[in-house]
Amino acid sequence: MPNQPIKRHKFLQPLSRDHHHGLLFCWKIRSGVKRGIEVSRMKGHLKWFWDTHLVAHFAEEEAVVFPILGNEDELIKQALCEHSELEKLFSQEDMDYEFLNYLQIALEKHIRFEERILFNKIQELATPDQLAKVEQHNAAEGEELDWEDDYWNWKKLESE
């Protein structure tokens, strides 16, 4: 069955959880655009999500996970290119609904690529020592934080 959940190795599960949070972020941006929420509110969330989540997530992937396949691997090249493109998108100053929609689509596509293709290859080829290194890095994870302005909460918006 093509839509069966992917069994993720326990050492990669924290990064997959990060991906889940990224997909939730994309949904929040989509919801905000659909509701016509002020761009400045979503832009604040976007900057916060980049600083609080994505910078550390990308750094961990690039320092600990991607070396398992090496920088010459075509999938790693694609992931690094997408990281660079996403960094440019998240650092944009001028944003409108069209841009926010483009950004959330780009992030979602990147996450789906890593989860469905890249992580499967890494999981398949990683040695136990390489996976242990990923696990050691995961031990340093901090607590989960969320953005205080829940503009995507439709019920709350309807009562305002």
C-alpha positions as CSV (number, residue, x, y, z in Angstrom):
1,M,0.0,0.0,0.0
2,P,1.6,3.3,-1.0
3,N,0.1,5.4,1.8
4,Q,1.2,3.2,4.6
5,P,3.1,5.0,7.4
6,I,6.9,4.8,7.2
7,K,8.6,2.9,10.0
8,R,11.3,5.3,11.1
9,H,14.4,4.1,12.9
10,K,14.3,5.3,16.5
11,F,17.5,7.3,16.0
12,L,15.8,9.4,13.3
13,Q,12.4,9.7,15.1
14,P,13.3,13.1,16.7
15,L,14.0,14.6,13.3
16,S,10.8,13.0,11.9
17,R,9.0,14.7,14.8
18,D,10.6,18.0,13.8
19,H,9.2,17.3,10.3
20,H,5.7,16.8,11.8
21,H,6.0,20.2,13.5
22,G,7.1,21.6,10.1
23,L,4.0,20.2,8.4
24,L,1.9,21.7,11.1
25,F,3.6,25.0,10.6
26,C,2.7,24.8,6.9
27,W,-0.9,24.1,7.8
28,K,-1.0,27.1,10.1
29,I,0.3,29.4,7.3
30,R,-2.2,28.0,4.8
31,S,-5.0,28.5,7.3
32,G,-3.9,32.1,8.0
33,V,-3.7,32.9,4.2
34,K,-7.1,31.3,3.7
35,R,-8.6,33.4,6.6
36,G,-7.0,36.6,5.3
37,I,-5.0,37.1,8.5
38,E,-2.7,40.1,8.5
39,V,0.6,39.2,6.8
40,S,2.6,40.8,9.6
41,R,1.2,38.3,12.1
42,M,2.1,35.4,9.9
43,K,5.5,36.9,9.2
44,G,6.3,37.1,12.9
45,H,5.4,33.4,13.2
46,L,7.5,32.6,10.2
47,K,10.6,34.4,11.6
48,W,10.1,32.8,15.0
49,F,9.7,29.3,13.4
50,W,12.9,29.8,11.4
51,D,14.9,31.0,14.4
52,T,13.5,28.5,17.0
53,H,13.1,25.4,14.9
54,L,14.5,25.3,11.4
55,V,18.0,26.7,12.0
56,A,18.8,24.0,14.6
57,H,17.0,21.3,12.6
58,F,18.9,22.1,9.4
59,A,22.2,22.3,11.3
60,E,21.6,18.9,12.9
61,E,20.8,17.2,9.5
62,E,23.8,18.8,7.8
63,A,26.3,18.0,10.6
64,V,25.1,14.6,11.8
65,V,22.7,12.9,9.3
66,F,23.8,14.0,5.8
67,P,27.4,12.9,6.3
68,I,26.1,9.3,6.4
69,L,25.6,9.4,2.6
70,G,28.2,12.1,1.9
71,N,28.0,15.5,0.1
72,E,28.4,13.8,-3.3
73,D,25.2,11.8,-3.0
74,E,22.5,13.3,-5.3
75,L,19.8,13.2,-2.6
76,I,22.1,15.1,-0.2
77,K,22.9,17.6,-2.9
78,Q,19.1,18.1,-3.4
79,A,18.5,18.5,0.4
80,L,21.3,21.0,0.8
81,C,20.0,23.0,-2.2
82,E,16.5,23.0,-0.7
83,H,17.9,24.1,2.7
84,S,19.7,27.0,1.0
85,E,16.5,28.0,-0.9
86,L,14.4,27.8,2.2
87,E,16.8,29.9,4.1
88,K,16.5,32.6,1.4
89,L,12.7,32.3,1.5
90,F,12.5,32.6,5.3
91,S,14.8,35.7,5.2
92,Q,12.7,37.7,2.7
93,E,11.4,41.0,4.1
94,D,8.6,41.7,1.5
95,M,5.9,39.1,2.0
96,D,2.3,38.8,0.8
97,Y,-0.2,36.0,0.7
98,E,1.2,34.6,-2.6
99,F,4.7,34.5,-1.2
100,L,3.5,32.9,2.1
101,N,1.7,30.2,0.2
102,Y,4.7,29.6,-2.0
103,L,7.0,29.3,1.1
104,Q,4.7,26.8,2.9
105,I,4.4,24.7,-0.3
106,A,8.2,24.7,-0.7
107,L,8.7,23.7,2.9
108,E,6.1,20.9,2.7
109,K,7.7,19.5,-0.4
110,H,11.1,19.5,1.2
111,I,9.8,17.7,4.3
112,R,8.0,15.1,2.2
113,F,11.2,14.6,0.1
114,E,13.3,14.0,3.3
115,E,10.7,11.7,4.9
116,R,9.7,9.6,1.9
117,I,13.0,9.4,0.0
118,L,16.1,10.7,1.8
119,F,15.6,9.3,5.3
120,N,14.6,5.9,3.9
121,K,17.9,5.8,2.0
122,I,19.9,6.9,5.1
123,Q,18.1,4.4,7.3
124,E,18.9,1.6,4.8
125,L,22.6,2.5,4.5
126,A,23.6,3.8,7.9
127,T,25.9,1.8,10.1
128,P,25.1,1.2,13.7
129,D,28.0,3.6,14.7
130,Q,26.5,6.3,12.5
131,L,23.0,5.8,14.0
132,A,24.6,6.0,17.5
133,K,26.1,9.3,16.6
134,V,22.7,10.6,15.6
135,E,21.3,9.3,18.9
136,Q,24.0,11.1,20.9
137,H,23.1,14.4,19.1
138,N,19.4,13.8,19.8
139,A,20.1,13.7,23.5
140,A,20.7,17.4,23.5
141,E,17.2,18.3,22.3
142,G,15.4,21.1,24.1
143,E,11.7,21.5,25.1
144,E,9.1,22.1,22.5
145,L,7.8,25.7,22.2
146,D,4.9,27.2,20.3
147,W,4.1,30.6,18.9
148,E,1.9,32.6,21.2
149,D,-0.4,34.1,18.5
150,D,-2.6,31.3,17.4
151,Y,-4.0,33.1,14.3
152,W,-4.8,29.7,12.8
153,N,-7.4,28.9,15.5
154,W,-10.6,29.3,13.6
155,K,-12.9,29.0,16.6
156,K,-11.0,31.7,18.5
157,L,-11.1,34.0,15.4
158,E,-14.9,33.6,15.0
159,S,-15.4,34.8,18.6
160,E,-13.2,37.9,18.2
